[in-house]
Amino acid sequence: MIIGVAKETKFKENRVALTPDVIKDIIKKGFEVQIESGAGLLSFYSDEAYTAAGAKIVSKNDVYAKSDVLLKVNAPAADEIAQMKKEAILISFMWAATNPELVEACSKAGVSAFSMDAVPRISRAQKMDALSSQANLGGYKAVMLAADTIGKILPMMTTAAGTIKPCKVVIFGAGVAGLQAIATAKRLGAVVEVSDIRPETKEQVQSLGGKFIEVKGDESIKMEGGYVKGVSEEFLKKQQELVSKHVKEADIVITTALIPGKKAPVLVTEDMVKSMRFGSVIVDMAVEQGGNVVGSELNKTVQKHGVTIIGEGNLPSLLPMNASDLYAKNIQTLLYHLADKDAFKWELEEEITKGSLIVHKGQNLKMN
């Protein structure tokens, strides 16, 4: 079976789907690997490193036309999918719920497609969980961007000229990204306060040294697979009222709240931004899905009411060596679960296969 790795073409994307170390192991398992020339350069992996690992360097056309399995970070464009072999298999992030045209392109091309963002979040699939591996890095990088932007240090410092107070960091969301942001900000010496609508996260926040801003939940909060799937406007308003005074006193605010398949909820209003001290910094990690912060702009850093709002849409891509390495191991584990060197198993009722398989030989399996 020929595994193909295509170069990423999305704006500001520096990651690659497979790294040389992972390719060595895949080849030992009996697969062949071909990779588009230059695919790893932005992740600091040269064509020579891939060749030394046993991969064959080929053109973009050959990757799409001759691969039995195509691996990517971001899904290919519709015209690229049309170039794939009939009954070939695509594995990438797809975000199928919000990209019906991508699913349609796979159906028309007669290919199968597995989505990395649809891998079930169960214990035996942890090593395949690319959402978590990438969010972890994103949470770290969000704090580092804020620390680099704000005009002061994060820890308390006592000097002969006086004592510098520590920065106060407020984090919205204690999921994977939020927890890593808490840990990073605490390591840098900041005082950290955290808001999350799931009361069960309180203990995790406190274990990392953060102070939990408790908002009493209500029946409007709907959970599914570890995600918040829905919440009422009334509850969001109640949350905003409670956290507004914490935001007002914050030097740095980091927002991480996402609802799969829906626009990100607004957590920081314009009035809250206005209330912050001149020179404060906000990092909106949800900006690609509409943003948690009023005034954030995708892939831009803007100043609003004296506050710097960072809207970097792809934080893991700013750490491409680590992000590519972790993603490659996620995708490798999923590949080994789904197939051997000769063929895919197609266990359509098996939980991981069923959850992540979006299109099977041209048939849309997630059509409502």
C-alpha positions in Angstrom: 0.0 0.0 0.0 1.4 3.4 -1.0 1.1 6.2 1.6 1.3 9.7 0.2 2.0 12.9 2.0 1.0 16.2 0.3 2.3 19.6 1.0 0.0 21.9 3.0 -1.4 24.8 1.1 -3.6 26.5 3.7 -2.6 30.1 4.6 0.0 30.2 7.4 0.1 26.4 7.7 3.6 25.2 8.6 2.8 21.6 9.6 3.3 18.4 7.7 1.4 15.1 8.1 4.3 12.8 8.6 7.8 13.3 10.0 11.0 11.3 9.1 11.0 9.3 12.4 7.4 8.2 12.0 8.0 7.3 8.3 10.8 5.0 9.3 8.4 3.0 11.5 5.6 3.0 8.8 8.1 1.6 6.2 9.2 -1.1 8.7 5.5 -2.2 8.8 5.6 -2.8 5.1 4.0 0.3 3.7 5.6 2.4 0.9 5.8 6.2 1.5 5.9 9.0 -1.1 6.0 12.6 -0.1 5.7 15.8 -2.2 8.9 17.7 -2.6 9.3 20.4 0.0 6.3 19.2 2.1 8.3 19.3 5.3 10.4 22.4 4.8 8.2 24.8 6.9 8.4 22.2 9.7 12.2 22.1 9.3 12.3 18.6 7.8 14.3 18.5 4.5 13.7 16.3 1.5 17.0 14.7 2.3 15.8 13.7 5.8 12.7 12.1 4.3 14.8 10.2 1.7 17.1 9.0 4.5 14.0 7.7 6.3 13.1 5.6 3.2 10.5 7.8 1.6 10.4 8.6 -2.1 10.3 12.3 -3.0 7.7 12.9 -5.8 5.7 15.7 -7.5 2.3 16.9 -6.3 0.6 15.2 -9.2 2.1 11.8 -8.3 1.1 12.2 -4.6 -2.5 12.6 -5.6 -2.7 10.3 -8.6 -0.6 7.3 -7.2 -1.2 7.2 -3.5 -3.6 4.5 -2.1 -3.8 6.6 1.2 -3.3 10.3 1.2 -2.3 11.9 4.5 -2.7 15.6 5.2 -3.1 18.0 8.1 -5.8 20.1 6.4 -8.1 18.5 3.8 -7.3 19.0 0.2 -9.3 21.4 -2.1 -12.1 19.9 -4.2 -10.0 20.0 -7.4 -7.2 18.1 -5.6 -9.6 15.5 -4.3 -10.8 15.0 -7.9 -7.2 14.0 -8.8 -7.1 11.1 -6.3 -7.3 7.5 -7.4 -10.8 6.0 -7.3 -11.3 4.2 -4.0 -8.2 5.9 -2.5 -8.4 6.9 1.1 -7.9 10.4 2.6 -7.0 11.0 6.3 -6.9 14.6 7.5 -8.8 17.2 9.5 -12.1 17.7 7.7 -14.5 19.5 10.0 -17.3 17.8 8.0 -20.2 19.4 9.8 -19.2 22.8 8.5 -17.6 21.7 5.2 -20.4 19.9 3.2 -18.7 20.8 -0.1 -15.6 18.9 1.0 -17.7 15.8 1.8 -19.4 16.2 -1.6 -16.1 16.3 -3.4 -15.0 13.0 -1.7 -18.3 11.4 -2.7 -18.0 12.5 -6.3 -14.4 11.3 -6.5 -15.4 7.9 -5.2 -12.9 8.0 -2.4 -13.1 7.2 1.3 -12.3 9.9 3.9 -11.5 9.7 7.7 -11.5 12.9 9.7 -9.0 13.4 12.5 -11.3 15.8 14.3 -14.0 13.0 14.4 -11.9 10.4 16.2 -14.0 9.5 19.3 -12.6 10.8 22.6 -12.4 7.5 24.3 -9.5 6.1 26.4 -8.3 3.6 23.7 -8.2 6.4 21.1 -6.1 8.8 23.1 -3.0 8.2 21.0 -5.0 9.1 17.9 -6.5 12.3 19.4 -5.0 15.0 17.2 -7.4 17.6 18.6 -5.9 17.3 22.0 -2.2 17.1 20.9 -2.6 20.3 18.8 -4.7 22.1 21.4 -2.1 21.4 24.0 0.5 23.2 22.0 -2.0 26.0 21.1 -2.6 26.7 24.8 1.1 27.0 25.5 1.7 29.3 22.5 -1.2 31.5 23.4 0.5 32.4 26.7 3.8 32.9 25.1 2.3 35.3 22.5 0.6 37.3 25.3 3.8 37.3 27.4 5.8 38.6 24.4 3.2 41.3 23.6 2.4 42.7 27.0 4.7 45.5 28.2 5.5 43.9 31.6 6.9 40.7 33.1 4.5 37.9 34.4 6.1 37.0 37.7 6.5 39.1 40.9 9.9 40.6 41.2 11.5 42.3 44.1 14.2 44.8 43.3 16.1 47.5 45.0 13.9 50.0 43.2 10.7 48.4 44.4 8.5 45.3 44.0 6.8 44.4 40.7 3.4 42.8 41.1 2.7 39.6 39.1 0.5 39.7 36.0 -3.1 38.6 36.4 -4.2 36.1 33.7 -7.8 35.2 33.1 -8.5 32.1 31.1 -11.9 31.1 29.6 -12.2 27.4 29.2 -10.4 24.6 31.1 -10.3 22.0 28.2 -7.0 20.8 26.9 -5.8 24.2 25.6 -7.0 26.0 28.7 -5.3 23.6 31.1 -2.0 24.0 29.2 -2.4 27.7 29.2 -3.0 27.6 33.0 0.1 25.5 33.6 2.3 27.7 31.3 1.1 31.0 32.9 1.7 29.6 36.4 5.2 28.4 35.4 5.9 32.0 34.3 4.8 33.3 37.7 1.4 34.8 36.9 -1.7 34.8 39.0 -4.2 32.7 37.1 -8.0 32.8 37.3 -10.2 30.4 35.2 -13.8 30.4 34.1 -15.5 27.2 32.8 -19.2 26.3 32.7 -18.4 22.7 33.5 -18.1 22.4 37.4 -16.1 19.2 37.1 -13.1 21.2 35.8 -12.7 23.0 39.1 -10.5 20.4 40.6 -8.2 20.3 37.5 -7.9 24.1 37.6 -7.0 24.1 41.3 -4.5 21.3 40.9 -2.6 23.5 38.5 -2.6 26.4 40.9 -5.4 28.4 39.2 -8.3 30.1 41.0 -11.7 28.8 39.7 -14.4 31.4 38.9 -17.5 29.5 39.6 -20.6 30.0 37.6 -23.6 27.8 38.6 -24.6 25.7 35.7 -28.2 25.3 34.5 -30.2 22.9 32.3 -29.4 24.7 29.1 -25.9 23.3 29.1 -25.7 20.3 26.8 -22.7 18.0 26.8 -21.7 15.4 24.3 -18.4 13.4 24.0 -16.7 15.8 26.5 -17.7 18.9 24.6 -20.2 21.6 25.4 -22.7 21.2 22.5 -25.0 24.0 23.4 -25.8 26.7 26.0 -28.5 29.3 26.4 -27.9 33.0 25.8 -29.3 33.6 29.3 -26.6 31.5 30.8 -23.8 33.2 28.8 -25.1 36.5 30.0 -24.9 35.4 33.6 -21.4 34.1 33.0 -20.3 37.4 31.4 -21.7 39.4 34.4 -19.8 37.3 36.9 -16.4 37.3 35.0 -16.6 40.9 33.9 -14.9 42.2 37.1 -12.2 39.6 36.7 -11.6 40.7 33.1 -11.5 44.3 34.2 -8.6 43.6 36.5 -6.7 41.2 34.2 -3.5 42.0 32.4 -4.0 39.1 30.0 -7.1 37.3 28.9 -7.1 34.0 26.9 -10.3 32.5 25.5 -10.5 28.9 24.3 -14.2 28.1 24.1 -15.4 26.2 21.0 -18.7 24.4 20.2 -18.1 21.7 17.5 -20.0 22.5 14.3 -21.2 25.9 15.5 -20.0 29.5 15.8 -17.9 30.1 18.9 -19.8 31.7 21.8 -19.1 35.3 22.6 -17.5 35.5 26.1 -15.8 38.9 26.1 -18.0 41.8 25.0 -16.9 45.2 23.7 -17.8 46.7 27.1 -15.5 44.2 28.8 -12.7 45.1 26.4 -13.3 48.8 27.2 -13.1 48.1 30.9 -9.6 46.6 30.7 -6.5 48.6 31.5 -4.6 50.3 28.7 -1.9 48.0 27.4 -3.7 44.8 28.4 -3.6 41.8 26.0 -6.3 39.3 24.8 -5.6 36.1 22.8 -8.7 34.7 21.1 -8.0 31.1 20.4 -11.5 30.6 18.9 -11.1 33.3 16.3 -11.2 30.8 13.4 -14.8 29.8 14.4 -16.1 33.4 14.8 -14.3 34.3 18.0 -15.0 34.5 21.7 -14.0 38.2 21.8 -15.9 41.1 20.2 -13.4 42.9 18.0 -11.0 40.0 17.3 -10.0 39.5 13.7 -8.8 36.3 12.1 -5.0 36.2 11.6 -4.6 39.8 12.8 -3.4 41.5 15.8 -5.5 44.7 16.4 -5.7 47.4 19.0 -9.2 48.2 20.4 -9.8 50.7 23.2 -6.1 50.5 24.1 -6.2 46.7 24.4 -4.2 44.4 22.0 -6.3 41.6 20.7 -4.4 38.7 19.1 -6.4 36.7 16.6 -3.9 34.0 15.4 -6.0 31.4 13.7 -3.6 28.5 13.8 -1.4 28.5 17.0 -0.1 24.9 16.7 1.4 25.9 13.3 3.6 28.4 15.1 5.3 25.4 16.7 5.6 23.3 13.6 8.3 20.8 14.7 6.4 19.7 17.8 3.0 20.0 16.2 4.0 17.9 13.1 5.7 15.3 15.3 2.6 14.8 17.5 0.2 14.9 14.6 2.3 12.3 12.7 2.1 10.0 15.7 -1.7 10.5 16.0 -2.2 9.7 12.3 0.2 6.8 12.4 -1.7 5.2 15.4 -5.0 5.6 13.6 -3.5 4.1 10.3 -2.3 1.0 12.2 -5.7 0.7 13.8 -7.5 0.8 10.5 -5.2 -1.1 8.2 -2.2 -3.3 7.6 0.3 -3.0 4.8 -2.0 -4.8 2.3 -5.5 -3.4 3.0 -7.9 -1.6 5.2 -10.0 -3.7 7.5 -13.3 -1.7 7.0 -14.8 -2.7 10.4 -17.7 -0.3 9.9 -19.4 -0.9 13.3 -16.1 -0.7 15.3 -16.3 2.5 17.4 -13.2 4.4 16.2 -13.8 3.5 12.5 -17.5 4.4 12.7 -16.8 7.7 14.4 -14.0 8.9 12.1 -15.2 7.6 8.7 -17.0 10.3 6.9 -17.2 9.0 3.4 -16.9 5.3 2.4 -16.1 4.5 -1.2 -18.1 7.6 -2.3 -21.0 7.1 0.1 -21.6 9.9 2.6 -22.0 8.1 6.0 -22.9 11.3 8.0 -25.7 12.5 5.8 -28.7 13.4 8.0 
